[in-house]
Amino acid sequence: MYTEQKTVSFGDKKIGDGHPCFITFEAGPTHDGIETAKKLVELTAEAGADAVKFQIVDPERLVADKKQPFSYDILVDRETGKTETVTEPLYDILCRRALTKDEWREVKALCDTLGLAFFATATFEDEIELMEELKCHSIKIASGDVNHIPLIRRAARTGMCIQLDTGNSTLGEIEMAIDAVRSEGNENIIVHQCPSGYPARIDSVNLRIIQTLKQMFGYPAAYSDHVPGWEMDVAAVSLGANLVEKTITLDRMTPSVEHIMSLEPADMSAFVKIMRDLEVAMGDTRRILHAPERQKRDAIRRSIFLAGPAKKGQKLSDVEVEFRRPGYGIGPEQYEGLLNSIFVRDLEKDERLSFSDLMQPEEKSQAA
């Protein structure tokens, strides 16, 4: 068990409690070649996200059974929200998102030009070597590889921030993966809550596990969203997620995996703004009243006003008062403690009392 809350480095940014939520747009499953990959990079930069993520895959090596089926939902009617389940070979899906090493170099160069962080899921050691060559700041381990200890160790030895997807993993398996990273002297770890499914079922999202992951392991926690819309991301950040990862697409109607749950270009900037507004709205664990709030508060609170005239030498308890807005004078919570106070001058009806109008009995005796 690791209880101390850590902050990790991601280039020149910090990820952890007390730092802005790190916003990542996932373009790995929704591009279909170098041109759409670059377009999604440009949209990510325009939206103001911190990073764009891809998946570096080699289908020929990764998938032994080229006919292994994979099922997912696609959107068939935008107005009604009607969906349809599609099944096709996983190999074919991965082939659509495979780029050459030179193409990955081209994508990374574009990210550098736009000032956008680039990282990717790696599945083989030579892909990790490519990410070292590209000077990436982070490597992600897919949830299916959470028990691939040799791959995790190799990734950890780069010194990069290691992001662990944990879909369908037990807490024991997550701890084993974290221990593998730490055994290589790498403490830059982010643990993702990544509900499985394309899209994920609402009852599998389990956002509360974000708090558990932070408490158990002490590293920043992230939420990888597999649900259409952004409500789950808002909830995740509210529960303490230090990073959110949201898939993006050029068109949700694209008949391929993950497009159904992705943000379209028109929504990407709005997503970033909502996350940033949420951070401001979350505020602080302390009750802090800023000057505008104090002014509004005083305007709707009440002060002591005279309901009739008061003479010099009278006690406050002997005159009629009313409590009226605004609250720029003596507040009603102070009234009872001032009942024995003496007026130091004549006052007219409807005047608002101030402390300078009254003298405490002990003040009067000292003055005498």
N, C-alpha and C positions, 0 to 999 in steps of 0.2 A: 504494500500500500504506500502511496506517495501523497502527502497531504499539503505540502507547501505549494502555493500557487505560483507557477513560473510564467515568465514572459519569454517569447521566442523572437528571434531575429528573422526578418524576411527582407533581405536587401537593406535599404536604409529605413525600413519601417519595423515597428514592434507590434506583435500580436499578443494580446492577453488582456486581463482585467485592467481597466484604467486607460486603455488605448482604443482608438476608433475601431469599429468592426471592420474587418478586412473583407472587401466585397470581390468575389471571384465570379466571372462568367465562364461557364463551361461550354466550349464549342466543339469538343472532341467528337461526340456522337452525331452532331447535326451538320457537319460540313460534308461535302461529297467530292472534295478535291482541293487543290491549291488555291483556286480562285475564290471559292466560297469560304475557305478557311481564312484567307486574307480579308475578305469582306467582313466577316464576323469579328476579326481583330480590330478593324477600323471602327466598327459600331461600338465595340467594348470601350475603346479609348474615348469616343465621342460621348458616351454615356457617363464617363467619369468613374468607372470601376477601377479597382486597384490592380487586378490581374485577369488574364485570360488563361484558361486551362484547356489542354488537349490530351489525347491518348495516343501514345506512340505504340503502335501494334504491328506485329508481323503475322498475319493470319496463317501463312504457310507453316510457320513453326508452332504457333500457339494452339491451333485447332487440329487435333489428330483426326477426328471424325468430321470430314467435310460436309456431311449430311446431318450433323447434330442439329435438331430443331430448336428454335427459339421463338417464343410467343410474346407479343406486345400489342398495345392498342394504338389505333390511329384515329384521328378526327376526320369524319366524313361529311359533317354538316356543321358549319360554323354557327349558324343561327340557332339551331336546336341543340347543339352540343352532342349530337349523335356520334357514337364511336363504333368501331369495328375491331375485332381481334384478328391479327394477322400472324401467321406462322411461316417462318422461312429459315433456311440454314444459318446458323451463327456465323459460319465462315463467310457467307455472302455479305452479311451485315458489316463484319470487320473489314472486308475488302474495300467497302465504300469509304472508309475513314483512314485507309493506309496511305501514307505519303513516303516518298523517298527521303533519304537523309539530306540530300541537297534541298529538297522542298522544305524540310523542317528548318534548315538553316535560313531559308528565305523568309519563313514565317517569323522566326526569332528576330531576324534583322529588322523586319517591319515593326515588331513590338518595341525594339530598342529605339527606333526612330520616333515612335509615338509616345515614348516614355511609359510604356506599359509592361508590367511584369509578366513573364511567360513561365509556365511550368506545365508538367505533364505527368500522366500515369505511365510508368515504365513496367514492362513485363519481362525483359531480358537484360542481361548485364551489359551488352553492347549498346542498348538504348540508354542505360545509365551513363555509359562513357560518352555518348553523344550529348547528353544533358550537361555533363562536365565540360565538354568542349564548348558548348553554347553559353557556359557561365550562368546557368540557371540558379535560382535561389532556393528552389524547392523541388522535391520529387514526391509524387503521390503513389502509394501502394494500394492497389485495388482491393476491395473487400474479399474477392475470391483468392487473393494472395496473402491474407493475413497470417496464414500458417506457412508461408514460403520463407522460412527463416534464412536460407542462404541469400535470397534476393534482398531481403530486408537488411541483412548485415552489409551486403555490398553497397546498397543505397546509403546506409548510415555512415559508411566510411568516407563518403564524399564530403561530409561535414554540412551538407545542405539541410534545410528544414525538411523533416520527414512527416508527411501527412498520411495518416493511416485511416483508410475507410474500414468500417466495422459492420457493414450490413450482414445480418445472419451470423454474427460472431458471438461467442460467449464472453463474459467478462474475463474468464481465465485465458482464453485465446488472445484477447486484447492485451492482457498483462504480459503474456509470453512474447507478443510482438514488440511491446514497449521495452521489455527487458533485452530483446535482441538489439534494438537501436542503442540503448544505453550501454550495452556491453562493448560497443565500438567507440565509446566516449562522446556520443552525440546526445545532447539534451534538448536539441531543437525539434520538438515533437508536437504535433497537433493531432488530436483524436477526433475523427468525424463520426457523428451520428448520421448514418446513410440508410434510410429505410429502403428495402428492396422492392422491386416492382416497377413496371414501366407503363403507366404511372403506379406509384405505391398506393396501397389501400390506406385509408385514413386511420384505421385501427392498428396499422403497423408503424405509424409515424413515431409514436412514443417520444415526444419532446422532453419529457421529464428526465429521460436518461442523460440529457446534456448535463444536468446538475450532478448526477451520479458520477459521470465520467470525470468531471472537474474535481469532485471531492475525493474520489478514489485514487486518481492518478496525478493530480496536481498540474497537469498540462492544459494549455488552452484547448477548448472544445469548439468544434465546428459543426455546422449543419449543412449537409448536401441534400438539396430539395428535389424530390421526385414527384411532387404534387403540382398540378396546374394552379396558376395564380401565385400570389405572394403572401397569403395570410399565414402560412406555416413559417415563413422566414421572419415575419414580424414577431410571431410568438416565440420563435427560437432565440432571437436577439433579446427579447424581453426576459427570457429565462437564463440568459448569460452566455449565449453563443458568441465566441470571439471572431468567428469567420463564417460567412455564408457563401455557399456555392450554388448558383442557379444556372440551369441550362438555357441557352439562347438558340434561336433559329431565325432564318429569314422568313419562314412561313410555317405556321403550326399545322397547316393542311398537308404538308409533305408526307407522303405515305411511307414513313420509315420510323425506326425506333427512337423514342425520346422527344420527337418534335411536339407531340401532343401536350407535353407538360412544360414546354419551354416558353420563354419570353420572346415576343417579336420585337423588331426594331422600335416601334412606336412606344413600347412599354419599358424599354431598358433604362432610359434616363429617369423615368418616373420611379422605377424600382430603387435606383440609387438615392434619389431624393427622399423617398419614404424611409429608407434605412438611416439616412443622415438626420432626418427630422425626428425619427424615433430615438436616436441617441440623445439628442438635445432634450426631448420630452421626458426621457427616463430620469433626468435630473440627478439628484444626490440622495444618499440615505439620510442626510441631515435636513432639517426644515430651514430653508434659507429664503428670506424675503428680500427681494430686490427693491430698489427705490420706486419703480412704477407700481409694484404690488403693494407697497406700503401706502402710497398715495391713494390707490383705489380702495384699500382697506379703510383708511381714515375717512374717505368720502362717504362710505355707507355705514360707518359706525356713528355712535351718538356722543354728544357732550351735554354738560349740565347747563340749562338755560333757566333764567328766572321767569316764573309764571306771574310774578307781581313785583313791585319795587322792594328794594332792601335798603335799610339805613345803616350807616356807620355804627358799629358797636353791637349790632344784632348777631345772633348765632345763625349759622346756616340752617340748623334744625328748626328755626322759628319762621322761615320763609318758605313759600311754595316754589317748587322747581318742576321742570319737565325735562325729559331727555329727548333731545332732537338731533337730527343730522345737520351738518357733518360732525365728525369726531375730531375736530381740531383743537378742542379745549380739554377740560377735565372729563375723563371718562366715567361712565356710571359705576364701573368696578371700584372707583376711588371715593364714591359719594359717602358711603357709610363711615369711612374712616375720617371724614372731614366734618361730620355733623356738629361737633363742638367748636369748630373754627369760627372766628369773629370777622365780620366784614370791616375792612379798613377804609371804606369810602361808600358813599351813597351810589346806588345803582338803579337803573330804570328797568321796568318790565321788558322782557324779551332779550336782555343782554346775556351774552355767553360768558360764563364764569371762567376766570383763569386763576392760577395760584397766586398771582400778585394781588388779587382782590381779597384774599383771606389771610388771617393770621391765626396760628394755633394758640391755644390758651397759654402754653408755657412760654411762647414767644412774647405774649402780652405782658406776662409777669416779669420777664427779664427786661423788657423795655421800661417797665415801671421802676 
